[in-house]
Amino acid sequence: MALMGSVALIVRQTAVLRNIEFLNPLEDAFAEFDLTDLVVSKIMDHQKADTNITVVNIGNLDRNGLSSLVSIINQYQPKVVGFDVQLETARDSTSDQVLADAFKQTPNLVMASQLLNKTKDKYYVRTNYDLFTKNAHTGFVNLITKGKGNQLSWPTVRSFSPKERVTHRVFSSGAQKFDTTVIKKPRNEYAFAVKIAQLYAPKKTATFLKRNKDYEWINFLGNISVTAGKASNFAVLDVADIFNSVQDTSSKIGNVLKNKVVILGFMGPSLEAKSFDDKLFTPLNDNYIGRGTPDMYGVVVHANIVSMILRGDFIKETRPWVNTSISILIVLITVLIFSYIFIKVGIWYDALTILIQAIIVFLVVGLMLFVFYKTNTKMDLGAGLLGVVLSGIFVEIYHGFIRKLFGWRAPNEIQHQKDVATPPQKESEE
């Protein structure tokens, strides 16, 4: 597995190899594969639950239904409410006003915004209908995703941007037409999950933001589960659970709502119904090669980011100079070993180099996985792996062709020539 993943990594990063048609199936199968996915999906413990966060499915509610849902949740006094739903334009004035009133009664409300493509020095953020955002904070729900071919609608998410500079706001003040206004003082728009964490735990979020990184890897705690006997990493409520609690006096949903981070978003018509809308591939996917079906709703991805910030458990990266230094050292050692084999052994060169390459690749990949598992640190030694794969060819070209142009011969080759030039002596006759 490690060897195949490494070969796929090399194929993806080498332009010449990408143009070789018979390698395309290999590239496609590993297109979404990251070596650390193996650790995340198969080795790391995902049994822990974050009791500070609850995710709520909004199902297919219209705006009247959403206003009722929000009003009921408000009765349980959550500390922060995140609303991962796009409500960009006006609909029915009556239902819009009822929903706006429900939002007005929601303290520490964070509504979804969306970053748009920038043009020159203009950075745009689109917010929900102005009536809904008057008393709310906003945070962009864009994630850094990677998709290919038919998977563009189901991309893989591993990272996100904590904040982005914005200069213009795009919004609707009532009609279907969007207006654009210049933000007088350009500001930072924080990611949806970061803004939620800011309101819930300002000091922990400040520590996170001091890392001052353009992007952050998501340290996934886990997923939701509605299957009996299977643990859920976050408390999860269906839309029916909220409405039924009004009539059910024995309902204990207050235990997972009061003083909690509550994030509302779409997770299917119901939690039991399968849906691929707003669903993504993550490193937790059991089919980490070739992928199967997307495994996590977007709202749960945001819950994982909030949890990571609250836990203070971040994924680090080795510095580029460290990666370069280790890669150079690996290649130098490989070249020295191959040179020794070529000079001293000769005839066994091809077989031995292939075996040694496989061993070195396994060791390097094992090092990267071990470091990630033990320290949450990602190492990028792809250049070193590429050097290991190519070093056998270049050593053979150097010693077998270039040096011979200047009259050099390997000691084993010289000895062979001497043996050929000196015929065996006949036994003397007595």
Secondary structure by P-SEA (a helix, b strand, c coil): caaaaaaaaaaaacccccccccaaaaaaaaccccccccccccccccccccccbbbbbbccccaaaaaaaaaaaaaacccbbbbcccccccccaaaaaaaaaaaaaccbbbbbbbbccccccbbbbbbccccccccbbbbbccccccccccccccccccccccbbbbcbbbbbccccbbbbbbcccbbbbccaaaaaaaaacaaaaaaaaccccccccccccbbbbcccccccccccccaaaaaaaaacccccccccccccbbbbbbcccccccccccccccccccccccccccccccaaaaaaaaaaaaaacbbbbbccaaaaaaaaaaaaaaaaaaaaaaaaccccaaaaaaaaaaaaaaaaaaaaaaaaaacccccccaaaaaaaaaaaaaaaaaaccccccccccccaaaaaaaaaaaccccccccc
